[in-house]
């Protein structure tokens, strides 16, 4: 049974790319882009005619990769994505707010990094 993952940038979800929702089955993976950004990738529902990597949620966060007692934020984001994709109850059409900057509701381990001064997201949709 399919469920959906919701992301909102914090602009009120009233304009293009301010909010997005993806089928959990379209989740591809998580990748550290820089020390302060992590990408969450989804397979695009369109034909990928422009050869991009699909749909991308870029998460901005603190630089913790060099701290011995802390992991790079991408590890926490990856853990949260696995939990969100496997979350129950598996009711067709259920929605999980992974990162919602409008309400401050964040899923799993992502909730522990929301206090980062630079924490936020940006959405890039394949066209």
ZIMOKA-V985162 format. One record per residue. N is the residue number from 1. RES is the residue in three letters. PHI is phi in whole degrees, -180 to 180 (none if undefined). D_FIRST is the distance of its C-alpha to the first C-alpha in whole Angstrom. Layout:
# ZIMOKA-V985162
n=<N:N>
res=<RES:RES>
phi=<PHI:PHI>
d_first=<D_FIRST:D_FIRST>
This chain:
# ZIMOKA-V985162
n=<1:2:3:4:5:6:7:8:9:10:11:12:13:14:15:16:17:18:19:20:21:22:23:24:25:26:27:28:29:30:31:32:33:34:35:36:37:38:39:40:41:42:43:44:45:46:47:48:49:50:51:52:53:54:55:56:57:58:59:60:61:62:63:64:65:66:67:68:69:70:71:72:73:74:75:76:77:78:79:80:81:82:83:84:85:86:87:88:89:90:91:92:93:94:95:96:97:98:99:100:101:102:103:104:105:106:107:108:109:110:111:112:113:114:115:116:117:118:119:120:121:122:123:124:125:126:127>
res=<UNK:UNK:UNK:UNK:UNK:UNK:UNK:UNK:UNK:UNK:UNK:UNK:UNK:UNK:UNK:UNK:UNK:UNK:UNK:UNK:UNK:UNK:UNK:UNK:UNK:UNK:UNK:UNK:UNK:UNK:UNK:UNK:UNK:UNK:UNK:UNK:UNK:UNK:UNK:UNK:UNK:UNK:UNK:UNK:UNK:UNK:UNK:UNK:UNK:UNK:UNK:UNK:UNK:UNK:UNK:UNK:UNK:UNK:UNK:UNK:UNK:UNK:UNK:UNK:UNK:UNK:UNK:UNK:UNK:UNK:UNK:UNK:UNK:UNK:UNK:UNK:UNK:UNK:UNK:UNK:UNK:UNK:UNK:UNK:UNK:UNK:UNK:UNK:UNK:UNK:UNK:UNK:UNK:UNK:UNK:UNK:UNK:UNK:UNK:UNK:UNK:UNK:UNK:UNK:UNK:UNK:UNK:UNK:UNK:UNK:UNK:UNK:UNK:UNK:UNK:UNK:UNK:UNK:UNK:UNK:UNK:UNK:UNK:UNK:UNK:UNK:UNK>
phi=<none:-80:-129:-121:-113:-109:-133:-137:-79:104:-100:95:55:-125:-147:-53:67:-74:-148:-149:-138:-128:-65:-59:-69:-92:-65:-103:169:-124:-144:-68:-92:-139:-65:-121:-139:-133:-100:-113:-108:-130:-67:-73:-77:-97:-74:53:-68:-97:61:-84:-81:102:-90:-134:-107:-99:-100:-98:-154:-70:-88:-120:-68:-96:-87:-60:-90:-133:-91:-60:-56:-62:-65:-65:-66:-62:-61:-64:-66:-63:-62:-66:-67:-103:-68:-121:-74:-86:-102:-52:88:-70:-122:-114:-80:-81:-136:-127:-70:-75:-104:80:-87:-131:-89:54:-63:-63:-62:-76:-106:-65:-81:-58:-57:-96:-61:-179:-136:-139:-109:-124:-100:-64:-119>
d_first=<0:4:7:10:13:17:20:24:27:29:31:29:26:29:29:28:26:27:23:20:16:14:10:10:10:13:15:18:20:23:27:30:32:35:36:35:32:28:26:22:21:18:18:20:18:22:24:26:29:31:30:28:26:23:22:24:24:27:28:31:32:35:37:36:36:40:40:40:39:36:33:32:30:27:27:26:24:22:21:20:17:16:16:14:11:11:11:10:10:6:6:5:8:9:12:14:17:18:22:23:27:27:26:27:24:23:20:21:24:24:26:29:30:30:33:34:37:35:32:30:28:28:26:27:25:25:27>
